[in-house]
Amino acid sequence: MPALRRFHTQAEFEASTFGKTMLKQNTIMKTIKTYTKLFTGLAVVATALGFSSCKKNTIDPSGQFNIKVVNAASTSGAQSFSLAGSVLVNGGLNFSDASDYINAPSGKNMVMEFKDAGTNSIWATGSLYTTNGVSFTVYLAGKGSSARVKAYEDDLAAPNNGKVKIKFIHLSDGAPSVIKIKNSAGDDLVTTLSRDISSGYKYVDPGTLSLQFSGTASRNTIGNFEITNLQVGKIYTLYFTDSASGSLLLNKVLHN
């Protein structure tokens, strides 16, 4: 076994091969400790930000927006609606009913709840993020495990040139998940409208609008509908839903 070498000075130790190896390992260990502290700090910050972003009902005390509430769930009873713990519709919202626009505080991750009127039985919940000055319409749709609350921002700029402004929303659980909509002339108004999604706005003539709905994949007709009394300069949403018996319905909501 070779004799251990003795180093008489620090300089001799650092200049030796053994010394260089030990110093390199010491430097590596210090670097690892530094990065460990850094990553630990970042993880704490990320966790804090995560908890912050998940916080419910973050209200902007100086912000306001407008919200309209629609009951599109045919099997529900009369409903109440609350946003961020504040009751905005206190019962009486039956199937196909729509409230007026209600001014409410804007905010982030605000909890929306539809409840059976007069009870604490929740039909469905959702979450809403808004900015100041916008307008939203929220819909109660579905039943049982499919019950849901969906919110869509509205563009309230009135149409001109004697037209009517409309958009479509697919809220039916009985229809195909993706549908196509044609007018009476056979022209495509919407080629792919997925469930729970809103179309863009379309401009049509006032009066009666005849529509044919079909499955985008199957191309089979699933319903023919007529929407009457569309008025010049008005804005409507036409939402596709299910009746209590399972047939398909097309209802309209007036926005101005």
ABEGO torsion letter per residue (X at the ends): XBBBBBBABAAAAAABAAAAAAAAAAAAAAAAAAAAAAAAAAAAAAAAAAAAAABBGBBBAABBBBBBBBBABAABBBBBBBBGGBBABBEGBBBGBBBBBBBBBBEBGBBBBBBBBGBABBABBBBBBBBBGBBBBBBBBEBEAABBBBBBBBBABBBBGGBBBBBBBBABAABBABBBBBBAAGBBABABBBBGBBBBBBBBBBEBBBBBBBBAAAGBBAEBBBBBGBBBGBBBBBBBBBBAAGBBBBBBBBAX
